[in-house]
Amino acid sequence: MRQNLILLTMSPLAKIFLKRFRVQNPDGSETIVRAEELLDDPSRIWKEEKFCVPFTTCAGNIPFWSGVPLPIQDQQQRDVLIGGRSGYDGQETDETGLVLLDVEMDVLSGIFQVMSGGKMPAIEKKIKEAMKQARQESDARCMAAARRVFQRMQMQRRSIEEDGNDSYTPSTTERLVALVMEKEATAEVQRQSARDESFAATMARIEKAGVKNAAHDEIRN
């Protein structure tokens, strides 16, 4: 059963959409990190750390700390936070990486106990699976937001170039998005290269089996 009022953000990519964000240090203190600092040290974009993603409402900010499930008592507010009743109908909040936590009640209780320092070995596997799924969905939302920013930036750059105006000056967010898109493109090239190498190795093994091999003949025919 999906606990529809339990939300969390898991993706470190949410950092690139914030002008500044709070990070909770191991000793309990907090550090303020500005977006420009991510440009100086791009590796921090992907750094796993406990940082705050504030969501602004008319009643004030709701602080979502990365990796920390947060109960939302109001159904309508939840719909606004994640983009509709299904959680995936709207795009406006993709940059927060907020997602529903899809777990049974016993697993949810276990997550909060573990976060408080307790031990729940009986449901540890379920907790890991639920958090892993939440991370994938959170990354997907942030990447969707990044792609839209990148596409708009490309369109604006082309328009400026076609009009013969001065070169395009990207915002800090756009610069950070470009870094994320570059890494994704590089990773995709590497994945495709690995697939091609795997296919070539498979074909080589088939050919090595020899034309008189029964299984090989069946493949050829």
N, C-alpha and C positions, 0 to 999 in steps of 0.2 A: 504494500500500500504506500503510495507516495504521500509524504508529509508535506502538503502543499504550502504550509506557512513557515517552512524552514528553508532559509536561503543562505548562500555563502558565495564568496568569490575566491577563486583558486589561482588564476593566471597571473604571473608576474608582468605580463604584457599590459595589464591595466595601468601600470605606472606611466606609460608613454602618453596617456591622455590627461594626466594630472599636471597642473602647473607646479605643484609641490605636494609632497606626501610625507606622512609620519611613519617612521620605522621604529618598531620596538626592539631594543637591543637585548642580548642575553641576560644582562644584569637588571632588566626591568626599566631602564631609562629609555627615553625617546630621542630620536634624531630627526630633524627636518631635512628632507632631500628635495632639491629643486630640479626641475626638468633639465635645465642647462647642465647640471652635474652628470646627467645620463649621457649627454653628448660628449662630455669630457672622458667618461668611462662607460662606453656602450655595453660592456659585459654585465654591468649592473642591471640592465633591462631584464635579463634572464635570471638574475640572482634570486635564489629561493630565500626569502626573508619575510618576516611578519610585518606587513605594511597596511596602512589604512586607506580604504577607498570610501570617501564620504559621499553620501547621496543626499542632495539638497531637496527638501520639501518645504511646504509653506509653514510647517511647524518647526523647521530647523533641520540640521544635518542628521542623517542616520549613519553612524560610523560602522563600516563593514571591515573587519580585519581579515586579511588573507588567511584562508584555511580554518576560519572559526565560524561554525554554523550559528546563525542568528534567527531566533523566532520572530516572525512578524505577525502581530495579532489581527491586523485588518486585511481582509481579503482583497478589497479594492486597492489598497496601498501595495500589496504584493503584486497585483496585476500590473501596476505602473512600474514597479521596480524591475520586473523581468520581461515586460513586454507582452501582456495579454494573459488570458487564463491558461493557455497551454504552456506558457513560458517561452514561446518562440514565434509569436505572432507579430511582434514589433521589433524594430531595429534601434529605436532611440536610445536604449540603455545597453547596447552591446558592449560599449567601451568599458563598462564597469566589470564585465565578466561575471555578473551575478547569475546564478542558476539555482534551480530547485534541488534539494537534497533528497534523492530517491532511495529511501530506506524504510525498513520495518521499524515499529516503535521500539523494539528491544535493542536494535542496532543504534537508533538515535540516542537512547539512554546511555548505551555503552560509549558512544563517541564523547558525550559530555563528561562521563566518568573518567575516561582516558585523558581528556584534556585537563582534568583536575588532578591528574597524577595517579589515578586508580588503575587497576589491572582488570581486563575483561578478556581473558584468553579464549573463552568459549565462542565469542563472536568477533575475534580479532580479524579473521579472514573477511567477514562480511563488511567490517568497517573499512578495511583497506580497499575492497572492491568498490564500495560506495564512494569513497573519497577519490579513487582513481577515475571513476566515471565522471564525477563532478569536475575534476581537473580537465579532462578532455573536453567537456562541454563548455567550461569557462574559457579555455584556450580558443575554442572554435568561435565563441562570441567576440572575443577581442580581435581575433584575426579577421573576422568579417568586418568589424569596424575599421580596422587598419586598411583593408583592401578598398573600402569606400573612400577613405581619406586619400589614399594613393591615387585612385582613379580620378577624383575631383582635381587633385593637384596636377595630374598629367594633362587634363583638359584645359585647366587654366594656363599652364605653361605653353601649350600649343597655341591657345588663343592669343596670348601675348606675343609670341614669336610671329604668328601670322599677321598681327597688326603692326609689326615692326616696332613695338615699344621696347622699353628697357627689359633686361632679363628679369625673370621671376625671382622674388625673394621669399623663400619658404619660411613658415613659422617653425618654432621649436618642435611642435608636435609633428609637423610634416617631415622635418629632418629625422626625427626618431622613427616615424613610420617607414621612411625610406630604408633605414638600417634594418628594420624588422623584415621588410619585403626582400631586401638583398639576401638576408640569411635564409629566408624561406626558399628563394629561387636557387640558391647554392645547394641547399639540402635536397631539393627536388632533382637537380642535375645529378647529385651523388646517388640518390635512390634509383634514378633511371639507369645510371651507369652500372650499378650493382645488379639490376634486373637483366641488363644486356649481357653482363659477364656470366650470370647464372644460366641464362638461356644458351649462350655459346658453350658453356661447360656441359650442359645437358645434351646438346646436339653432338658434341665431341664424344661423349660416352656412348651415345646411340651408335654413331659411326664406328667406334672402336669395337663394338659388339660383333661386327662383321655381317656381311650379307647373308651368310649361311645360318645365322642365328634365327630361330623360329620366331621369337618375339620381334626381332628386328624386321623380318620379312612381313610380319603382320602389320607393323607400323607403316612400312613402305607401301603396302597395298591398300 
